[in-house]
Amino acid sequence: MKYFSRNLDFFSSVHLIDLTLKHLKHERYGCARHYLSFYVERHPSDAFLRFLYAFLLRYSTDDNSLIGINESESALLKVLEDFPEILEKPEVYFLFWLKLAESFYDSGRLDEALTPYSIVVSISPNVKDLYRLAELKAIKNSLDPSIVPILLRAISDDPTKKKIKDHLITTVVENDRQLTPKMIREIAAQGFVFSNGWFLGNILRWDRFIPIENPRRILEIGSHEGQFANYLIEKLADNNILEIHCMDNWNFNSGSHIEGDQRPNVEARFDYNLKHGAKNKANIKVFKHKGLSDALLSKMIASGMLNYFDFIYVNSADETPVILDTAIMAFKLLKIGGVLGFDEYGLKSISEIEVSHFDKARADIDIFTNLYKNKIKLICNGDDELWHHLRLNMYERRLIFSSSVGEQVWIRKRSD
C-alpha cells in the first residue's frame, strides 16, 4: 500500500480522523493506521484513539503478522498503563479488553489472555469468546469446574452446532471425562451442518467398537448427511490409509420421516459435511456412490470387490427398502473376519408390532441371520450395562442389544 509522501502536519485533526474512518470503512487498515498515527502524536491523551491506533498496529501489512501483533500488544499495554481508569470501568472500554484479549491469544501469550477474555465474557459474551475462555481455563487447569458451564453456554448460543455438540458435551459431563484444550478447540471449530441427531444415540456404542476393530476399508449403506462417515474420519484418521465408501440414493419420497423442507438439501449437506470433515486429514479416501443399493452393490461385486471391506454398516432401514437383498450382496463384499452391522432392527414385543419400516427390516434380518447362521458369529462389546439386552432363542438365532435410537445387529463373517 502506498501512502502520500508529503508531510501531513498541516492536515487538521478532524481531517485526519475523517481519513482514518474512511479507510476503516473499506477495511484498508494500513492506510487508517498511517493517518491515525499523526493524530495520536498530537493528542496522546485521547485514550480511545490511542487504543484504536494500538490495535491497528497489528496490520503491519495488509494482513495480520506476528510482528504486527506483538507491536500492537505492547502498545495496548502502554495504553493500559497510561489510562488506569480502563481497569475501573471495563464496560466503557469493552473494545479495549476485547482487542487486548485477541492480541494476547494471537501472539501465543495464552496465560495473559485469560484475564481480558474473562472481562470480555462478563460484559458481553458471544460464542467465539466463550469458546476461547473455556479453552484458556482448560490450559490453566483442565479440572476447573467452571469450564463445562462456559462451554454449555457457548453451545446453547450456537444453533448451527448445537444438536451434535450438545450431545457430545453431555456425554463428557455424564461420564466425567476431562475436557482438554484440544477437545474444546475441536468443538469450537466444528462446522458440520446436521438437521437431526439420530446418530448421536450410537456414539457410546461406537466408541467401544470402532477403535478396537480399527477398520480401514468401510462401506456405509444409507449415508444421509454424513454423520457416521465423519465420526469414522475423526476416530480412524491416522498415518494409515482410510477408505470410506458412502452409498445413498439421496432421493427421499414423501413417506420419509425427514421434514419436507429439509429433503432437497440432504445431499448438499452430505457433500459439505464430508468436505469439511476430511479437510486437512491425510491418507483419507472417500468415495460417494449415488443410487439404489441393490444396483450399486451389484456393480461392486461385478468389479471384483469380493471380500474387500473390513466393515459394512447397513444404516437406516427406511432408506434401504430391500434389506435381505442388501445383506446378501454386502456379505459377499465383506472379507472373512470383517463385521456387518444392521441398524434399526426395531426390537418390539409381539403386542407392539405394527406395520413400519422397522418391522420390514426385522423380518429381513431374521431371514438373513438364519440363512447364514453357519457362516457368521454374533458379536457385541463386553459392556454388560450398556449391551444388556440379549435375546437368543431357538427362533431368533442372533444377538440383539439396546440403543436409544433403534436396535442393532452385528455379525462377524466366519467363512464364504
N, C-alpha and C positions, 0 to 999 in steps of 0.2 A: 504494500500500500504506500502510495506516495503522498506526502504532505506538502503544504506550502512551505517554501524555504525561507520566506521573509519573516521578520520578527513580528510576533503577534501582540507586542506590548501595547500597541496603540488601539487594539480591539477593546471595546468596553466589556465589563464583566457580564453584563446582560447578553451581549452578543456572543461571548464565549459559551455561556450556558445554553443559548439557543442552538448554537452549532453542536454542542455536546448532545443535546436532546434529539436533534435531527438525526445524528449518526446512530444514536442508541435505537431510535425507532426503526431504523433499517438494519440493525444488528451489525453495524460497522464499528466494532468495539475498539479497534486500534485507533481509528480516527477520533472517536469520542474521548478516549484516554488522552490523546495528544492535545486537544483543545482544553480539556478539563485540567491538565497539568498547569497551564498558565493561570487558571482561576485559583487553584489551591495555593499557588505561590503568593498570590495577592491576599487571600483570605484563609490563612491557616487555622483560624478559629471556627470555621464553618464545619461543624462535626459531620453533618450528613454528607456534604460533598467531599470531604476528606475521606470518608468511608467509601463513597462511590468510586473515587479515584483509586483507593487502595484495592478495591475489588477488581477494577478494570486492569490493574497491573498484571493480572493473570493472563491477559491476552497480549503476550509479548510478540505474538504473530497473529495471523487471522484465526488460529486455533489455540486451544489451551496447550501450554507446555509446562514441564516440571519446573523449569527456571522461573517462568512467569508466575506459577502457583506459589512458589517459595517467596518470591518478591512480594506478592500480594499478601501472603500470610504475615510477613514481617511488618508490612505497612498497616495491616489491620490491627495487629498487636500494638503498634505505636499509637494508633487512634484510641485504642482502649486505655493506654497509658495517659494520653493527653486529656481524655474525656472520661473520668471515672464515673460520671453520672450514668453512663451506659449500664453500669452494674446495678445502679439503684432503680432504673426504670427500663427493665428488659423489654416490656411490651411496647414501649415507644421506639426502641431501637431493635425491633424484631428482625428487620432485614440484615442488620449488622451481625446478629448472632447466627442467622442462617448462613450467611456467606462465610463467616469465620468457621463454622462447623464444616461446611463443604470444602473449604480450603484446607483445613487440617486433614480431613478424610482423603482428599485427592492427593495430598502430598505424603500420605502414609503415616502421619502422626496420629494414630488411632486413639491412643490414650488421652491425648489432649482434645480430641474431637468429642469425647463423651460428654463433657460438661456443656458445651454450647448446644449440642443436639438435645440434651435434656431440657435446656431452657426453651429451645425452639418448640419441642413437643408439648411442653407445659403451656405455651402461649397459643399456638395454632397448629395442632397436629395434622399431618397428612400422611398418606400411605407410605410414600418414599422415606420420609423422615422416621416414621415408626419402625420400619424395617431396619433402617440404619442404626437406630438406638438399640434395638434388640440385638443386633449383631455386635455392636460395641460392648454391650453389657456381657454378652457371652464370651467375648475375648477376654474381658477382665475377670469374669467369674461365671463359668458355664452353669453353676448351680444357683445363681441368683434367682430367687422366686419371682421377681418382677418381670422376667423375660417372657414367660408364657402369656401373661395378660397383655403385654405390649404387642406381641405377635398376633394374638387373637383379635385385638382391636384393629390391627392393620388388615387382617383378613376380612373382618366384617365391613371395613370401608373400601374393600377392593372387590367389587361384584364380579368382575371378569374372571377372577381366580378363585372365588370363594368355595365353589362346590367341591373342587378336588382338594384344595388346601385345608379347608375346614376339617375334612376327614383326616387328613394326614396329621394335623396338629392334635386333633382329638385322640388319635391313636398314640401319639407321643405322650400326651398327658396321661391317658388311661394306663399306659404300660410303663410309665415313669422312665421314659427314655430321655437321655441327656440331649439337650439341644446344642449342637455345636455351631460355631460361626459359619462353617461351610454349609450346614443344613439350612440355616437362616438365609444365607445368600442364594442358595438354590431355590428356596421357596419364593423369595422376592423376585428372582429372575425369571421364574416360570411365566411363560406367556401362552400356555395352551388355551384353546377355546373348546370347552366341552359343554354340551347342553343338558347333560344329565350326570348322575352319579352312580349308574348301575354297576360299574366295575369296582367301585370303592369297597363294597362289602367283601370282596375277594382278596384284598391286599394282604391281610394277615396270613391267609392260606398260602398265597403265592410266595410270601417271604420265607415260608418254611419248606418250600419245594424247589423253586427256581434256582436259587444259589447253589443248592446241593446237586441238582441234576446238571446244571450248567450246560444246557443245550446250545449248540452252535448253529444248527440248521432247523429253522422253525417255520411252521405253516399255521396261520390263523385263518379259519374259515368263518367269516362274519366279522369284519374288522370295524365296521361302523365309523366312529370318529377317531379311532386310533389310540384309545386309552391303554389297551393291553400292549400294543406294539411299543408305545413309548415307555411303558413300565419295563418291558424286556430290554429296551435300549439302556435305560437307566441302570438296571441291575446287572446286565451282562456285557456292556461295552468295556472292553479291556484291550490288551495287546493282541488277542486272537481274533480271527475273522468271525464276525457275527452276521448270519444271513437270515433275514426275516422276509417271508412271503405273506402278503396281506391279500386276502381274497374276499370280495364282496360284490354284490350287484349294484349297491348304492342307488336302488330304484324302488322305493318303498310304496306299496299300494295303499289304498285308503283304509285297509284294515289294520295297518301298523299302529302300534301304540305310541308312536312318536308324534308329538304335536304337529299339526298340519303345517304351520308356518315355518317349522324347522326342517321339514323333509327335503326341500330343494337344496339346502345348503350343507347337507351332511357330507357329501363327497368333498366339497370345497374345504370344510373343516378338517376332514381327514388329511387332505393334501397339506394344508397349513400346519397341522399338528405334527405330522411326520417330518416335514422340513425343519420345523423348529426343534423337534426332539433330536434329530440326527445332526444338527448344526454343531460344528467343532468336535464331532466324535469321529475318531479314526477307526478304520477297519470295520465299517458297517456297510452292508449291502441290503437295501430294502427294495423288494420287488412288489409292484402293485398289479393285481390280476382282477380285472373288472368283468363280471359276467355271472352266469349261473354256475353254481359249484359243480354240478354233475358234468357239464361240458368242459369246464376248466380242469377238473381233476382227470378227466379222460385224456385231455391233451398232455398233461404231465406224465401220465402213465405211458402214453404213446411216444413221448420224447425220451424215454429211458430213465425216468427218475424213480424207479422202483427201489425200495429200501434206502431212501435218500434222507429222510428227515429224522432228527432226534426227538422232536416233539411236535405234535399236531393237536391243535385246540379247535374243536367244533363249537363255536360261540354263537349264542342267540338262535335258539331253535326256530323262532318265528321267521328268521331271515334265511333259513336253510330248510325248505319245506319237506324234502325227502331225506330224512336223517339216515335211514337204513342204507340207501344208495351211497350217500356221502361217506358213511362209516366204512363200508366195504372198500370203496376206492381209496380212502385215506389210509386204511390198513395196509394196502399194497405199497403205498408210498413211504410207510413208516419202516425204519430199519429195525432189525432184531435188537431188543433191549430198549428200544425207544418207547415213548409214552404217548398214548392217545387219550385226550380228555374231552368230555362232553359237558356242556353247560346246560342249565335249566332243565334238569331231569324232572323237576316238578313233583317231588315226593308228596303223596297225599294218601290219606286213608280212603277205604272204599266209599265211605259216606260222603267224602268231599270231592270225589271225582266229578269233573264237569267237562264239557266239550271245550277244549282250548288247545293252543299250540304246545302247552306243557304236556298234555295227555298224549298227543301225537308223538312228541319227542320221547316220552317214556316208553311207549309201545315199541317204537323202532329200536331204541337202545336195548330193551328187553330181548328183542329178537336177535340183535347183533351179538350181545354178550353170551347168549345161549348157543348160537351157531358157532362161535369161535372160542367156546369155553376151554378147549384143549390147547389153544394157541395163545392164550392170554393169562396174565397174572393180575389179580385185583390188587391195587396198591393204595396206600394213603400214608400220610406222615404220622409219626408216633405221638402226637399231642392228644392224649385221651380226652382232655377237657374240651378242646376245640373240635375234634373229629369224633365226637362221642356217638353220633347217630349211625348205628350199624344195623343193616337189615340183610341177613343172609339166610335163606331157607331153600327148600327143595325146588320152589317155583321161581325164585329170584336169585340166581347164582351170580351175584355181583355185590360190590361194596358201595354203600351209599353214605354220604356224610353231609352234615348240615351247612348251609350258607344263608346269610341274611338276604341274599338276592335270589337264589334258586339252588336246588340240589345239583351236585356234580358227580360224575362217574369217571374215574381214571383207571386205565389199564396199561399194563406193560406187555409188549409183544415178545412172545417166547420163541416162536418158530414160524416159518412160512406155511 
